[in-house]
Amino acid sequence: MATFTAREAKNRLGAVLAESQHEDVTILKNGEPYAVVISHRRYLERRGAEGPERPLRSFIGAGGAPLSGESPEAQISAMRDEWER
């Protein structure tokens, strides 16, 4: 599994996305695993195994927690603020 720090992921998003096409990518924050980036193909495989009714927002979450009901834009903004601390 490839690993990037949060700062590296922010600055090298293209590399993170490219790597996610070959393997899962772990994002570290303060040296600890915080999130995982997977390819769309892999997501569809997992979604199929879980059933098509399971939405993306319940599948992907930072720190292993499901995403809240906030808009994706609000969640991304909050994550950026936290990463920049």
The 8 nearest C-alpha neighbors of each residue, nearest first, counted from 0:
[[1, 23, 24, 22, 2, 25, 19, 21],
 [2, 0, 24, 25, 23, 3, 22, 18],
 [1, 3, 25, 24, 26, 0, 4, 27],
 [4, 2, 26, 7, 8, 27, 25, 5],
 [3, 5, 27, 7, 6, 26, 8, 28],
 [4, 6, 8, 7, 28, 27, 26, 9],
 [5, 7, 9, 4, 8, 10, 82, 3],
 [8, 6, 4, 10, 9, 5, 11, 3],
 [9, 7, 5, 11, 12, 6, 10, 3],
 [8, 10, 6, 7, 12, 11, 5, 4],
 [9, 11, 7, 8, 12, 6, 5, 13],
 [12, 10, 8, 14, 13, 7, 9, 15],
 [11, 13, 15, 8, 14, 9, 10, 16],
 [12, 14, 16, 15, 11, 17, 18, 8],
 [15, 13, 17, 11, 12, 16, 18, 8],
 [16, 14, 12, 18, 13, 17, 19, 8],
 [17, 15, 19, 13, 14, 18, 12, 20],
 [18, 16, 14, 19, 15, 20, 13, 21],
 [17, 19, 15, 20, 16, 21, 14, 22],
 [18, 20, 22, 16, 37, 38, 23, 21],
 [19, 21, 38, 18, 17, 22, 16, 37],
 [22, 20, 19, 18, 23, 17, 38, 37],
 [23, 21, 19, 0, 20, 18, 24, 1],
 [22, 24, 37, 19, 0, 36, 35, 1],
 [25, 23, 1, 36, 35, 2, 19, 0],
 [24, 26, 35, 2, 34, 1, 3, 27],
 [25, 27, 3, 34, 4, 33, 5, 2],
 [28, 26, 32, 4, 31, 33, 30, 5],
 [27, 29, 30, 31, 5, 33, 4, 32],
 [28, 30, 31, 27, 4, 5, 32, 33],
 [29, 31, 28, 27, 32, 4, 33, 26],
 [30, 32, 27, 28, 29, 33, 26, 4],
 [33, 31, 27, 26, 34, 28, 25, 30],
 [32, 34, 62, 27, 26, 28, 61, 31],
 [35, 33, 61, 26, 62, 25, 32, 63],
 [34, 36, 25, 24, 26, 37, 23, 33],
 [37, 35, 24, 23, 19, 25, 34, 38],
 [38, 36, 23, 19, 41, 35, 39, 24],
 [39, 37, 20, 41, 19, 40, 42, 36],
 [38, 40, 42, 41, 43, 37, 20, 44],
 [41, 39, 43, 38, 42, 44, 20, 37],
 [42, 40, 44, 38, 43, 39, 45, 37],
 [41, 43, 39, 45, 44, 40, 46, 38],
 [44, 42, 46, 40, 41, 45, 47, 39],
 [45, 43, 41, 47, 42, 46, 40, 48],
 [46, 44, 48, 42, 47, 43, 49, 41],
 [45, 47, 43, 49, 48, 44, 50, 42],
 [48, 46, 50, 44, 45, 49, 51, 43],
 [47, 49, 45, 46, 50, 44, 51, 43],
 [50, 48, 46, 47, 45, 53, 51, 52],
 [49, 51, 47, 52, 48, 46, 53, 45],
 [52, 50, 53, 47, 46, 49, 54, 48],
 [53, 51, 50, 54, 49, 46, 47, 55],
 [52, 54, 51, 50, 55, 49, 46, 57],
 [55, 53, 56, 57, 52, 58, 51, 46],
 [54, 56, 58, 57, 59, 53, 46, 42],
 [55, 57, 58, 54, 66, 59, 65, 60],
 [58, 56, 65, 55, 54, 59, 66, 53],
 [59, 57, 55, 56, 65, 60, 54, 53],
 [60, 58, 56, 57, 65, 55, 66, 61],
 [59, 61, 65, 64, 66, 63, 62, 58],
 [62, 60, 34, 63, 33, 64, 59, 65],
 [61, 63, 33, 34, 64, 60, 32, 35],
 [62, 64, 61, 60, 65, 34, 33, 59],
 [63, 65, 60, 62, 61, 66, 59, 57],
 [66, 64, 60, 57, 59, 67, 58, 63],
 [65, 67, 60, 56, 57, 64, 68, 59],
 [66, 68, 69, 65, 56, 74, 70, 57],
 [67, 69, 70, 66, 56, 71, 74, 65],
 [70, 68, 67, 73, 71, 74, 66, 72],
 [69, 71, 73, 72, 74, 68, 67, 75],
 [72, 70, 74, 73, 75, 69, 76, 68],
 [71, 73, 75, 70, 74, 76, 69, 77],
 [74, 72, 76, 70, 71, 75, 77, 69],
 [75, 73, 71, 77, 76, 72, 78, 70],
 [76, 74, 78, 72, 77, 73, 71, 79],
 [75, 77, 73, 79, 74, 78, 72, 80],
 [78, 76, 74, 80, 75, 79, 73, 81],
 [77, 79, 75, 81, 80, 76, 82, 74],
 [80, 78, 82, 76, 81, 77, 75, 83],
 [81, 79, 77, 83, 78, 82, 76, 84],
 [80, 82, 78, 79, 84, 83, 77, 76],
 [83, 81, 79, 84, 80, 78, 5, 28],
 [82, 84, 80, 81, 79, 6, 78, 5],
 [83, 81, 82, 80, 79, 78, 29, 28]]
